């Protein structure tokens, strides 16, 4: 029986989300021949962690669902063992990249990838703590249904199971590597207030995320749609498309990857950088690996912490680093896309060495261009005034450090890509100790782990 990992990384109070995602795990186990490992990776403070422990303990037993809840100490213990067994160079640095002291959207998901390898899972399905499910006729609309229908299967076999196919027939023998949807509700990035205060400043800032050289009509469309997900329309019925999924059409709160992807290449471990966890979405698209796009969009909302003064400042820092990192990541995407079919090996799997080379050789902007981008951010915030001007003061004081961090983040990413294959192999067959995890009382159905084909 196939094992899959439904993961919820969190650093905030989300007991209701824990219960909702557990219902999604139960749906997957009931409707598919799978064992679902619900993996909660918890970086919350003591009070919220305790509340999550209580929520996990109160979950009803579900046949075919195994619940694991790990705090950061438990995650670190697992990682230490994997790093030690892997024999990678610079083990202390690799451990820091896997569990940094700052917020890292990529690192938390990388930890889920390695624990999924340890548990023998064939795919990872990610949700976020600041999101909810839509409902239709009183029942939650669960993305895992489409994910388990298609992930890891030959595209030709999935073509008859979707609403429509827009996949190049030449790709029909390739495996569906990713299944995803987007979100509805509040924007994923808080730029609505910026647009309301000054639309021109909004366009200057968000425009830093748009590749150079785009025709104005395309650029305008990207500016208008940036960070809006699927809008606000309510779910009324399923629409699924077999295709090479455009990165702008999916969100990381609503995504599933086959281990043939994440077993080969990790996400960038950059700290305090929104959007860094979308790397594999771009990689799958550039490699022309099949995917399924669905419309079971998740409802996004902004937490009270994010609306606080401290939360506002933290988010502006993460947005700034994203805008500074964008051209560096685009250079990598261009390098992997230029590799064409050479990005894949004879088994149709991504060559990690090609990705690492693209990271190191990517012709990103020179330091002067990075500085100009920073100037645009600082100048824009000062124009907005109020708390944005205060944020500009903080950013200006950290200017050189932030510019240096963006370049160092890329070097760290290359280091982690080099180490990833060894880490994935070292994790396989070494699940975290049950003494650390908090498992559902339901009896797990024993099944051998999948073939190590997906590891580099």
GUPA-31261 format. One record per residue (C-alpha): x, y, z; residue in one letter; residue number from 1. Coordinates in steps of 0.02 Angstrom, whole numbers, plus 50000, padded with zeros to 5 digits. Example, Ala and Ser with C-alpha at 12.3 -4.5 7.8 and 13.67 -1.06 7.14 Angstrom:
// GUPA-31261
(lumlum (50615, 49775, 50390), A, 1);
(lumlum (50684, 49947, 50357), S, 2);
***
This chain:
// GUPA-31261
(lumlum (50000, 50000, 50000), X, 1);
(lumlum (50064, 50171, 49952), X, 2);
(lumlum (50108, 50294, 50089), X, 3);
(lumlum (50085, 50481, 50066), X, 4);
(lumlum (50128, 50629, 50177), X, 5);
(lumlum (50005, 50769, 50210), X, 6);
(lumlum (50106, 50903, 50298), X, 7);
(lumlum (50061, 51058, 50398), X, 8);
(lumlum (50210, 51167, 50447), X, 9);
(lumlum (50164, 51298, 50577), X, 10);
(lumlum (50237, 51429, 50692), X, 11);
(lumlum (50072, 51500, 50756), X, 12);
(lumlum (49913, 51447, 50844), X, 13);
(lumlum (49810, 51338, 50725), X, 14);
(lumlum (49719, 51202, 50822), X, 15);
(lumlum (49567, 51221, 50708), X, 16);
(lumlum (49677, 51196, 50555), X, 17);
(lumlum (49754, 51040, 50633), X, 18);
(lumlum (49579, 50966, 50651), X, 19);
(lumlum (49529, 51017, 50475), X, 20);
(lumlum (49685, 50945, 50394), X, 21);
(lumlum (49660, 50784, 50493), X, 22);
(lumlum (49488, 50771, 50412), X, 23);
(lumlum (49572, 50788, 50243), X, 24);
(lumlum (49694, 50650, 50288), X, 25);
(lumlum (49547, 50538, 50335), X, 26);
(lumlum (49463, 50575, 50169), X, 27);
(lumlum (49620, 50522, 50076), X, 28);
(lumlum (49633, 50358, 50172), X, 29);
(lumlum (49448, 50319, 50149), X, 30);
(lumlum (49438, 50351, 49962), X, 31);
(lumlum (49609, 50291, 49901), X, 32);
(lumlum (49716, 50139, 49931), X, 33);
(lumlum (49843, 50239, 50032), X, 34);
(lumlum (49907, 50261, 50207), X, 35);
(lumlum (49909, 50447, 50248), X, 36);
(lumlum (50044, 50511, 50365), X, 37);
(lumlum (49986, 50677, 50435), X, 38);
(lumlum (50147, 50769, 50478), X, 39);
(lumlum (50135, 50925, 50586), X, 40);
(lumlum (50301, 51018, 50598), X, 41);
(lumlum (50281, 51138, 50742), X, 42);
(lumlum (50392, 51290, 50774), X, 43);
(lumlum (50264, 51375, 50887), X, 44);
(lumlum (50293, 51447, 51059), X, 45);
(lumlum (50260, 51345, 51215), X, 46);
(lumlum (50077, 51392, 51239), X, 47);
(lumlum (50027, 51363, 51058), X, 48);
(lumlum (50129, 51203, 51051), X, 49);
(lumlum (50036, 51137, 51203), X, 50);
(lumlum (49868, 51180, 51123), X, 51);
(lumlum (49921, 51087, 50966), X, 52);
(lumlum (49973, 50936, 51070), X, 53);
(lumlum (49798, 50934, 51145), X, 54);
(lumlum (49717, 50950, 50974), X, 55);
(lumlum (49820, 50804, 50907), X, 56);
(lumlum (49782, 50696, 51059), X, 57);
(lumlum (49596, 50728, 51037), X, 58);
(lumlum (49592, 50676, 50853), X, 59);
(lumlum (49479, 50525, 50829), X, 60);
(lumlum (49565, 50365, 50769), X, 61);
(lumlum (49553, 50344, 50580), X, 62);
(lumlum (49601, 50182, 50491), X, 63);
(lumlum (49745, 50216, 50374), X, 64);
(lumlum (49794, 50382, 50453), X, 65);
(lumlum (49951, 50402, 50558), X, 66);
(lumlum (49980, 50569, 50644), X, 67);
(lumlum (50154, 50635, 50684), X, 68);
(lumlum (50179, 50798, 50780), X, 69);
(lumlum (50358, 50859, 50800), X, 70);
(lumlum (50420, 51014, 50888), X, 71);
(lumlum (50585, 51093, 50837), X, 72);
(lumlum (50690, 50993, 50960), X, 73);
(lumlum (50618, 50832, 50891), X, 74);
(lumlum (50646, 50889, 50713), X, 75);
(lumlum (50826, 50935, 50754), X, 76);
(lumlum (50859, 50763, 50827), X, 77);
(lumlum (50797, 50682, 50668), X, 78);
(lumlum (50900, 50798, 50559), X, 79);
(lumlum (51059, 50771, 50660), X, 80);
(lumlum (51045, 50586, 50628), X, 81);
(lumlum (51013, 50607, 50442), X, 82);
(lumlum (51157, 50730, 50422), X, 83);
(lumlum (51275, 50617, 50517), X, 84);
(lumlum (51229, 50464, 50413), X, 85);
(lumlum (51240, 50561, 50250), X, 86);
(lumlum (51424, 50602, 50266), X, 87);
(lumlum (51397, 50771, 50183), X, 88);
(lumlum (51530, 50904, 50187), X, 89);
(lumlum (51502, 51048, 50310), X, 90);
(lumlum (51375, 50950, 50415), X, 91);
(lumlum (51349, 51090, 50540), X, 92);
(lumlum (51310, 51213, 50401), X, 93);
(lumlum (51189, 51091, 50319), X, 94);
(lumlum (51099, 51066, 50484), X, 95);
(lumlum (51083, 51255, 50502), X, 96);
(lumlum (51010, 51267, 50327), X, 97);
(lumlum (50883, 51132, 50368), X, 98);
(lumlum (50829, 51212, 50532), X, 99);
(lumlum (50883, 51394, 50536), X, 100);
(lumlum (50848, 51511, 50680), X, 101);
(lumlum (50747, 51629, 50568), X, 102);
(lumlum (50586, 51600, 50472), X, 103);
(lumlum (50617, 51499, 50314), X, 104);
(lumlum (50473, 51445, 50202), X, 105);
(lumlum (50587, 51328, 50106), X, 106);
(lumlum (50673, 51248, 50255), X, 107);
(lumlum (50513, 51197, 50343), X, 108);
(lumlum (50455, 51109, 50185), X, 109);
(lumlum (50626, 51030, 50158), X, 110);
(lumlum (50609, 50952, 50330), X, 111);
(lumlum (50442, 50880, 50278), X, 112);
(lumlum (50523, 50809, 50121), X, 113);
(lumlum (50658, 50718, 50220), X, 114);
(lumlum (50538, 50651, 50351), X, 115);
(lumlum (50425, 50591, 50210), X, 116);
(lumlum (50575, 50499, 50139), X, 117);
(lumlum (50606, 50423, 50311), X, 118);
(lumlum (50424, 50367, 50321), X, 119);
(lumlum (50430, 50288, 50148), X, 120);
(lumlum (50305, 50407, 50069), X, 121);
(lumlum (50280, 50426, 49882), X, 122);
(lumlum (50219, 50606, 49884), X, 123);
(lumlum (50207, 50760, 49994), X, 124);
(lumlum (50048, 50864, 50004), X, 125);
(lumlum (50071, 51034, 50088), X, 126);
(lumlum (49946, 51147, 50178), X, 127);
(lumlum (49970, 51309, 50277), X, 128);
(lumlum (49910, 51359, 50449), X, 129);
(lumlum (49833, 51524, 50389), X, 130);
(lumlum (49709, 51443, 50271), X, 131);
(lumlum (49542, 51353, 50274), X, 132);
(lumlum (49442, 51243, 50156), X, 133);
(lumlum (49297, 51301, 50051), X, 134);
(lumlum (49130, 51211, 50074), X, 135);
(lumlum (49000, 51150, 49951), X, 136);
(lumlum (48832, 51084, 50012), X, 137);
(lumlum (48899, 51087, 50189), X, 138);
(lumlum (49052, 50979, 50152), X, 139);
(lumlum (49234, 51037, 50141), X, 140);
(lumlum (49310, 51045, 49967), X, 141);
(lumlum (49470, 50943, 49989), X, 142);
(lumlum (49616, 50959, 49867), X, 143);
(lumlum (49690, 50791, 49918), X, 144);
(lumlum (49557, 50704, 49814), X, 145);
(lumlum (49628, 50772, 49651), X, 146);
(lumlum (49805, 50754, 49714), X, 147);
(lumlum (49790, 50568, 49752), X, 148);
(lumlum (49695, 50538, 49590), X, 149);
(lumlum (49843, 50595, 49485), X, 150);
(lumlum (50008, 50616, 49576), X, 151);
(lumlum (50143, 50495, 49525), X, 152);
(lumlum (50042, 50417, 49384), X, 153);
(lumlum (50084, 50414, 49200), X, 154);
(lumlum (50007, 50566, 49115), X, 155);
(lumlum (49926, 50456, 48982), X, 156);
(lumlum (49834, 50362, 49120), X, 157);
(lumlum (49774, 50523, 49200), X, 158);
(lumlum (49709, 50601, 49040), X, 159);
(lumlum (49542, 50511, 49055), X, 160);
(lumlum (49520, 50562, 49237), X, 161);
(lumlum (49527, 50752, 49215), X, 162);
(lumlum (49404, 50878, 49144), X, 163);
(lumlum (49521, 50922, 49002), X, 164);
(lumlum (49697, 50897, 48939), X, 165);
(lumlum (49810, 51032, 48872), X, 166);
(lumlum (49967, 50928, 48884), X, 167);
(lumlum (50085, 50908, 48736), X, 168);
(lumlum (50055, 50728, 48677), X, 169);
(lumlum (50243, 50706, 48672), X, 170);
(lumlum (50242, 50713, 48863), X, 171);
(lumlum (50109, 50580, 48888), X, 172);
(lumlum (50231, 50448, 48950), X, 173);
(lumlum (50301, 50561, 49084), X, 174);
(lumlum (50242, 50551, 49265), X, 175);
(lumlum (50126, 50679, 49342), X, 176);
(lumlum (50250, 50767, 49455), X, 177);
(lumlum (50140, 50900, 49534), X, 178);
(lumlum (49957, 50932, 49570), X, 179);
(lumlum (49901, 51101, 49632), X, 180);
(lumlum (49769, 51234, 49652), X, 181);
(lumlum (49772, 51411, 49714), X, 182);
(lumlum (49683, 51510, 49850), X, 183);
(lumlum (49534, 51626, 49864), X, 184);
(lumlum (49505, 51762, 49991), X, 185);
(lumlum (49634, 51885, 50056), X, 186);
(lumlum (49789, 51917, 49952), X, 187);
(lumlum (49940, 51809, 49992), X, 188);
(lumlum (50050, 51964, 50006), X, 189);
(lumlum (49993, 52124, 50092), X, 190);
(lumlum (50005, 52247, 49947), X, 191);
(lumlum (49821, 52297, 49941), X, 192);
(lumlum (49852, 52440, 50061), X, 193);
(lumlum (50000, 52498, 49957), X, 194);
(lumlum (49891, 52501, 49801), X, 195);
(lumlum (49757, 52599, 49895), X, 196);
(lumlum (49884, 52726, 49959), X, 197);
(lumlum (49974, 52752, 49793), X, 198);
(lumlum (49943, 52644, 49638), X, 199);
(lumlum (50103, 52706, 49556), X, 200);
(lumlum (50208, 52654, 49705), X, 201);
(lumlum (50120, 52485, 49702), X, 202);
(lumlum (50169, 52463, 49520), X, 203);
(lumlum (50350, 52513, 49555), X, 204);
(lumlum (50365, 52388, 49698), X, 205);
(lumlum (50271, 52241, 49625), X, 206);
(lumlum (50353, 52277, 49457), X, 207);
(lumlum (50517, 52220, 49534), X, 208);
(lumlum (50446, 52044, 49533), X, 209);
(lumlum (50407, 52050, 49345), X, 210);
(lumlum (50543, 51992, 49225), X, 211);
(lumlum (50625, 52128, 49121), X, 212);
(lumlum (50575, 52142, 48939), X, 213);
(lumlum (50393, 52089, 48958), X, 214);
(lumlum (50276, 52176, 48836), X, 215);
(lumlum (50179, 52312, 48926), X, 216);
(lumlum (50011, 52224, 48906), X, 217);
(lumlum (50080, 52067, 48990), X, 218);
(lumlum (50168, 52169, 49123), X, 219);
(lumlum (50007, 52262, 49162), X, 220);
(lumlum (49913, 52099, 49179), X, 221);
(lumlum (50044, 52028, 49297), X, 222);
(lumlum (50039, 52185, 49403), X, 223);
(lumlum (49850, 52178, 49415), X, 224);
(lumlum (49845, 51993, 49460), X, 225);
(lumlum (49998, 51982, 49573), X, 226);
(lumlum (49968, 51893, 49738), X, 227);
(lumlum (49779, 51880, 49708), X, 228);
(lumlum (49771, 51692, 49683), X, 229);
(lumlum (49606, 51636, 49606), X, 230);
(lumlum (49511, 51790, 49664), X, 231);
(lumlum (49356, 51774, 49770), X, 232);
(lumlum (49236, 51664, 49669), X, 233);
(lumlum (49161, 51523, 49771), X, 234);
(lumlum (49182, 51340, 49721), X, 235);
(lumlum (49034, 51271, 49624), X, 236);
(lumlum (49106, 51117, 49539), X, 237);
(lumlum (49267, 51031, 49490), X, 238);
(lumlum (49377, 51081, 49344), X, 239);
(lumlum (49541, 50988, 49321), X, 240);
(lumlum (49670, 51013, 49184), X, 241);
(lumlum (49815, 50900, 49136), X, 242);
(lumlum (49953, 51018, 49081), X, 243);
(lumlum (50123, 51090, 49120), X, 244);
(lumlum (50063, 51198, 49262), X, 245);
(lumlum (50108, 51384, 49257), X, 246);
(lumlum (50187, 51436, 49423), X, 247);
(lumlum (50071, 51585, 49440), X, 248);
(lumlum (49918, 51472, 49446), X, 249);
(lumlum (49957, 51377, 49606), X, 250);
(lumlum (49996, 51416, 49787), X, 251);
(lumlum (50106, 51323, 49909), X, 252);
(lumlum (49961, 51304, 50031), X, 253);
(lumlum (49879, 51192, 49901), X, 254);
(lumlum (50011, 51084, 49819), X, 255);
(lumlum (50072, 50905, 49803), X, 256);
(lumlum (50240, 50845, 49735), X, 257);
(lumlum (50295, 50670, 49687), X, 258);
(lumlum (50453, 50610, 49773), X, 259);
(lumlum (50533, 50599, 49602), X, 260);
(lumlum (50543, 50789, 49618), X, 261);
(lumlum (50578, 50827, 49801), X, 262);
(lumlum (50689, 50674, 49820), X, 263);
(lumlum (50805, 50754, 49692), X, 264);
(lumlum (50805, 50940, 49730), X, 265);
(lumlum (50760, 51039, 49887), X, 266);
(lumlum (50687, 51212, 49906), X, 267);
(lumlum (50797, 51364, 49938), X, 268);
(lumlum (50827, 51377, 50127), X, 269);
(lumlum (50833, 51569, 50124), X, 270);
(lumlum (50770, 51650, 50283), X, 271);
(lumlum (50644, 51792, 50290), X, 272);
(lumlum (50605, 51778, 50104), X, 273);
(lumlum (50427, 51752, 50044), X, 274);
(lumlum (50410, 51657, 49881), X, 275);
(lumlum (50572, 51560, 49903), X, 276);
(lumlum (50472, 51400, 49925), X, 277);
(lumlum (50404, 51409, 49747), X, 278);
(lumlum (50565, 51348, 49669), X, 279);
(lumlum (50505, 51171, 49633), X, 280);
(lumlum (50347, 51238, 49551), X, 281);
(lumlum (50456, 51333, 49428), X, 282);
(lumlum (50573, 51184, 49408), X, 283);
(lumlum (50432, 51064, 49365), X, 284);
(lumlum (50366, 51187, 49236), X, 285);
(lumlum (50538, 51218, 49161), X, 286);
(lumlum (50572, 51031, 49151), X, 287);
(lumlum (50407, 51006, 49058), X, 288);
(lumlum (50347, 50879, 49185), X, 289);
(lumlum (50159, 50847, 49181), X, 290);
(lumlum (50048, 50917, 49316), X, 291);
(lumlum (49864, 50935, 49356), X, 292);
(lumlum (49788, 51105, 49393), X, 293);
(lumlum (49625, 51100, 49492), X, 294);
(lumlum (49503, 51227, 49562), X, 295);
(lumlum (49480, 51162, 49739), X, 296);
(lumlum (49556, 51324, 49800), X, 297);
(lumlum (49595, 51349, 49984), X, 298);
(lumlum (49533, 51502, 50079), X, 299);
(lumlum (49676, 51617, 50130), X, 300);
(lumlum (49663, 51734, 50279), X, 301);
(lumlum (49781, 51850, 50373), X, 302);
(lumlum (49814, 51811, 50555), X, 303);
(lumlum (49803, 51942, 50692), X, 304);
(lumlum (49992, 51932, 50716), X, 305);
(lumlum (50019, 51979, 50534), X, 306);
(lumlum (49913, 52134, 50561), X, 307);
(lumlum (50011, 52191, 50714), X, 308);
(lumlum (50152, 52319, 50705), X, 309);
(lumlum (50284, 52185, 50733), X, 310);
(lumlum (50202, 52070, 50606), X, 311);
(lumlum (50191, 52211, 50480), X, 312);
(lumlum (50376, 52251, 50495), X, 313);
(lumlum (50427, 52068, 50483), X, 314);
(lumlum (50323, 52047, 50327), X, 315);
(lumlum (50396, 52201, 50242), X, 316);
(lumlum (50569, 52130, 50274), X, 317);
(lumlum (50518, 51964, 50193), X, 318);
(lumlum (50439, 52054, 50046), X, 319);
(lumlum (50596, 52158, 50021), X, 320);
(lumlum (50707, 52004, 50019), X, 321);
(lumlum (50589, 51923, 49893), X, 322);
(lumlum (50603, 52074, 49778), X, 323);
(lumlum (50793, 52073, 49794), X, 324);
(lumlum (50803, 51885, 49766), X, 325);
(lumlum (50684, 51881, 49617), X, 326);
(lumlum (50812, 51915, 49478), X, 327);
(lumlum (50934, 51790, 49552), X, 328);
(lumlum (50801, 51654, 49552), X, 329);
(lumlum (50746, 51701, 49376), X, 330);
(lumlum (50924, 51676, 49317), X, 331);
(lumlum (50919, 51499, 49387), X, 332);
(lumlum (50750, 51465, 49306), X, 333);
(lumlum (50821, 51525, 49141), X, 334);
(lumlum (50973, 51413, 49160), X, 335);
(lumlum (50872, 51257, 49198), X, 336);
(lumlum (50749, 51294, 49057), X, 337);
(lumlum (50895, 51318, 48936), X, 338);
(lumlum (50955, 51143, 48979), X, 339);
(lumlum (50798, 51077, 48894), X, 340);
(lumlum (50782, 50889, 48900), X, 341);
(lumlum (50959, 50885, 48969), X, 342);
(lumlum (50881, 50936, 49135), X, 343);
(lumlum (50810, 50759, 49146), X, 344);
(lumlum (50904, 50595, 49154), X, 345);
(lumlum (50862, 50435, 49058), X, 346);
(lumlum (50725, 50394, 49185), X, 347);
(lumlum (50643, 50564, 49163), X, 348);
(lumlum (50705, 50627, 49332), X, 349);
(lumlum (50779, 50799, 49365), X, 350);
(lumlum (50968, 50803, 49366), X, 351);
(lumlum (51017, 50889, 49528), X, 352);
(lumlum (51190, 50927, 49458), X, 353);
(lumlum (51113, 51032, 49320), X, 354);
(lumlum (51012, 51129, 49447), X, 355);
(lumlum (51164, 51159, 49558), X, 356);
(lumlum (51263, 51220, 49407), X, 357);
(lumlum (51123, 51338, 49358), X, 358);
(lumlum (51123, 51411, 49534), X, 359);
(lumlum (51310, 51439, 49534), X, 360);
(lumlum (51323, 51498, 49354), X, 361);
(lumlum (51161, 51596, 49342), X, 362);
(lumlum (51191, 51768, 49270), X, 363);
(lumlum (51097, 51862, 49404), X, 364);
(lumlum (51111, 52050, 49425), X, 365);
(lumlum (51275, 52127, 49474), X, 366);
(lumlum (51290, 52212, 49645), X, 367);
(lumlum (51250, 52383, 49571), X, 368);
(lumlum (51084, 52319, 49504), X, 369);
(lumlum (51043, 52241, 49673), X, 370);
(lumlum (51078, 52409, 49754), X, 371);
(lumlum (50962, 52497, 49630), X, 372);
(lumlum (50822, 52376, 49672), X, 373);
(lumlum (50847, 52412, 49856), X, 374);
(lumlum (50838, 52598, 49817), X, 375);
(lumlum (50669, 52572, 49732), X, 376);
(lumlum (50601, 52482, 49886), X, 377);
(lumlum (50665, 52611, 50009), X, 378);
(lumlum (50608, 52758, 49902), X, 379);
(lumlum (50436, 52681, 49878), X, 380);
(lumlum (50410, 52652, 50064), X, 381);
(lumlum (50461, 52830, 50105), X, 382);
(lumlum (50334, 52896, 49979), X, 383);
(lumlum (50197, 52799, 50068), X, 384);
(lumlum (50239, 52877, 50235), X, 385);
(lumlum (50175, 52821, 50405), X, 386);
(lumlum (50225, 52646, 50456), X, 387);
(lumlum (50300, 52616, 50284), X, 388);
(lumlum (50421, 52759, 50311), X, 389);
(lumlum (50465, 52683, 50480), X, 390);
(lumlum (50495, 52516, 50391), X, 391);
(lumlum (50607, 52607, 50266), X, 392);
(lumlum (50715, 52667, 50412), X, 393);
(lumlum (50735, 52490, 50475), X, 394);
(lumlum (50775, 52424, 50301), X, 395);
(lumlum (50901, 52563, 50268), X, 396);
(lumlum (50992, 52519, 50429), X, 397);
(lumlum (51006, 52338, 50368), X, 398);
(lumlum (51043, 52380, 50187), X, 399);
(lumlum (51217, 52303, 50166), X, 400);
(lumlum (51171, 52151, 50269), X, 401);
(lumlum (51015, 52117, 50166), X, 402);
(lumlum (51107, 52138, 50000), X, 403);
(lumlum (51241, 52018, 50060), X, 404);
(lumlum (51112, 51893, 50125), X, 405);
(lumlum (51027, 51878, 49955), X, 406);
(lumlum (51189, 51825, 49871), X, 407);
(lumlum (51239, 51712, 50013), X, 408);
(lumlum (51067, 51630, 50008), X, 409);
(lumlum (51101, 51574, 49830), X, 410);
(lumlum (51270, 51500, 49878), X, 411);
(lumlum (51187, 51410, 50024), X, 412);
(lumlum (51055, 51342, 49907), X, 413);
(lumlum (51187, 51269, 49791), X, 414);
(lumlum (51271, 51188, 49942), X, 415);
(lumlum (51108, 51109, 49996), X, 416);
(lumlum (51069, 51045, 49820), X, 417);
(lumlum (51240, 50961, 49818), X, 418);
(lumlum (51203, 50877, 49985), X, 419);
(lumlum (51021, 50836, 49953), X, 420);
(lumlum (51039, 50666, 49870), X, 421);
(lumlum (51144, 50603, 50015), X, 422);
(lumlum (51023, 50675, 50141), X, 423);
(lumlum (50874, 50594, 50056), X, 424);
(lumlum (50960, 50424, 50051), X, 425);
(lumlum (51016, 50441, 50232), X, 426);
(lumlum (50837, 50480, 50285), X, 427);
(lumlum (50759, 50331, 50196), X, 428);
(lumlum (50719, 50189, 50314), X, 429);
(lumlum (50757, 50293, 50469), X, 430);
(lumlum (50591, 50365, 50527), X, 431);
(lumlum (50591, 50480, 50678), X, 432);
(lumlum (50575, 50386, 50841), X, 433);
(lumlum (50396, 50356, 50897), X, 434);
(lumlum (50451, 50430, 51063), X, 435);
(lumlum (50462, 50597, 50974), X, 436);
(lumlum (50309, 50586, 50865), X, 437);
(lumlum (50130, 50585, 50928), X, 438);
(lumlum (50044, 50452, 50826), X, 439);
(lumlum (49861, 50420, 50801), X, 440);
(lumlum (49800, 50272, 50905), X, 441);
(lumlum (49739, 50190, 50745), X, 442);
(lumlum (49844, 50043, 50690), X, 443);
(lumlum (49953, 50088, 50543), X, 444);
(lumlum (49947, 49965, 50400), X, 445);
(lumlum (50121, 49902, 50367), X, 446);
(lumlum (50186, 49930, 50192), X, 447);
(lumlum (50360, 49931, 50117), X, 448);
(lumlum (50430, 50100, 50067), X, 449);
(lumlum (50431, 50145, 49882), X, 450);
(lumlum (50579, 50114, 49771), X, 451);
(lumlum (50723, 50235, 49798), X, 452);
(lumlum (50710, 50286, 49615), X, 453);
(lumlum (50666, 50464, 49663), X, 454);
(lumlum (50825, 50498, 49760), X, 455);
(lumlum (50972, 50579, 49674), X, 456);
***
